Amino acid sequence: MTVVALTGGVAAGKTTVTDILSVRGARVIDADILARQAVQPGSPALQGIREKFGADVLDETGSLNREALGKLIFHDPDARESLNAIVHPRVRELYDAELSAIQAETPDAVVVYAVPLLAEARSVSEFDAVIVVHAPEEVRLARLQEHRGFSEEDARARVGSQVSDEARLAMADSVVDCSGSLEETRSAAHELFDELEDLWPDRLHELSRRFPRVGS
């Protein structure tokens, strides 16, 4: 089944773009939602996290305490790798199940996999096109501090825990510039859906002309 991957750094504007794509009719599989499902109470993944990181990463109800876990993994690359090794296989299973359901229900749909950690968790060769939602690092740092209440140190740790802008852009078939205002990002998302719908499924290579890579 034809699937495009949509990725981008934290606070780049991915959620705004995918919300618009979903409203317009795309079937969006969200890796962040799958990751939350993967660590539900009682799940093998949550048990693995508890065994690796200790009971302090769970709250009083036995659910994952994301803030506590975040303080560990965003400052420790080895801890991030350990977490990814626990969670990513289960996320892949959930992705496969959701994709199969979409194929059975709406086989002609525009299907977008919103996956922030594309470089860390999947191969670009698995997808028919890779779209990067892009905003420069300094813009994303400002958004994390202004809109999410991060300290500068925590914002830089969060951004630094992901691949660099250069590495992410190198994966892209096309790039959506989301460095401007919210309305500009929404407008770009509508234009992106129009192009996806027009090119789906056999002309996706033309996205590189209509939404060119930065510097191309």
N, C-alpha and C positions, 0 to 999 in steps of 0.2 A: 504494500500500500504506500502511496506517495505521502511523505511526511517532510516538512521543513522544520529545522531546529531554529529556535529564537533564543539568543543568549545576550548577556550584557553584564557589566559590573554592577555591584550593589548601588542602588539609588540612581541608576542610569535612566530609568523610565520604563522598564519592562512591564510592570503591572499596568501602567496606563495604556501601553500599546496592546497588551493582550486583552485587557478589558474591552477595548474598542473592537479588536478582531473578533472576540466572542460575540459581542452585540451584533456585529455585522453578519455573523453566521458561520464563522470558523469554529471547528471543534478544537479547543485548546486543552492539551494535556499539560498540567502544571506540575513540574518536578517538586516544587516546594510543598504542594498539597500531598503528593505521594510520599514525600519524606516524613510528613507529619503522620500520615496513616501508617507508615512503616514502624513507627515507634509508639504505637498505642499501648496502653497498659496491658500487660500479659503477653506482649509480642516477644518473639525470640530476639529481635533486634534490641528492644529495650532491656531485656535481660543481659544481652551482651554488653551494652553500654554500662549497665550497673556493675557488671563484673570487671570491666576495664577501668572505669573512672570512679567507682565507689558510690555509696548510697547518697552522698551529698548532691549528686546531679539529679536526684528525684525530689519531688515536693512531698508534702504530707499525705497526699492522696495516692502516691505511687506513680504519678505521671512525670514525664520528663520536665525538669526545671531548665528551660532553655537559656535563661540568663546565667545560671551557674555553669552550665556546660559551655556557653559562649566564652566566659571568662577564661576557660581552660584552652579551648581550641584555637581562638583567634590570636593567641600569643605563642602558640606552640605548634610548629609544623608537624612534628611527630604525632602529637595528639590528634591533629586533624586527619592525618593519614589513617590512624587507628579507627577513628570514628567513621571515615569514609568506607573503610574495609568492612565495617559492620552494617552500615545502612545502605550503601549503594546497590548491593546485590538484591536486597528486598525491593528497593525502588524500581529496579529493572523488571522484576517480576510483576509488580503492580502496573508498570507502563505497558508491558506486553499484554496484560489482561485488558487494560482500558483500550488499547489500540485494536485488539480483537473485537471488542464490543462495538467500537465505532465502525469497523469494517463490516460488521453484520448489520448495523442499523442504518448507516449513512455512508455507503462505500464511495460516493462521489464527492464527499465533503472536503473542503480545505482543512487539512490537519496540521496543527502547529504544536510542536513540543517546546514549551517554555522551560528552559533548563539553564539556570545560572551557572552551574558547574559543568558546562559541556566539556571543557578541556580536561577537567579532573575525572569525569565520570563516564564519558562516552567517546566514541570516535566520530569525527566529522564524516567519515565515509559511510556511516550508517544512515545518513539523511540525504534527501534529494537536493537540498540547498541549506545553507547556513546564513541566517540573518543576524547581524549584531546590532543591538540597540546601544548607541554610543553617546556618552557624554564624557568630557575630559575629567581626569582624576580630581582636579581642584573643584570642579563643579559638583562632583559627587560628594566630596568631603564636606562642602558647604551645605549640601542638602541633608546629609546625615546629622549635622550639628543643628541646623535651623529647623528641620521638620521632624526629626526623630529624637532630638535631645541628647545626642551623643557628645561626649567630650571630644576634644581634638585628638587626644591620644587613642581613645577607643575607635574613633572614625578612621584614623590612619591604620590601626590594627585590622579593622574589618576590611578596608580596601586592600591592604597589604596581604591579607590571607588568600586573595584570589590572584589569578594570573594577571600579568601586566596588560595594559591597554594594547601595547604592540603585539603581544602574543595572541590576544583575543581577536584583534583586527586581522591578523594574518590568517585566521581560520575562515574569515567571512567571504561569502560569495557576494554579499551586498550589505550595506550599512544604512541604518536609519538614524539620522542626526536628531538626538533628543536633548541637546545642550541648551535649548532656548526655553521659552515659557511653556506652561502647561497646555495652553491652547495650540501652540505650535506643535507640540508633541502629539496632541490629539489629531490635528490636521494631517500630520505625517502618517499616523496610524491608519486613518481612513484611506489615504492614498495608497498605503501599502496593501491594504485589503483589496482595493480596486485592482491593483496590479496582480496580486496573487490569484484573484478570481479570474482575471483575464488570461493569465498564463497557465493556469492549472489544467492538467498535470504535466503536459509534455513540453512546455516552453519556459520552464523555470530558469533555465540558463540566461534568459533575457533580463532577469532581475538585476544582473550585474551591470546592465546598461541603464536601467530605469532608476535603480537605487545604487549608484556606483560606490565602490569601496573608497574610503578616504584616500585622497591623493591620486586616484585613478583618473 
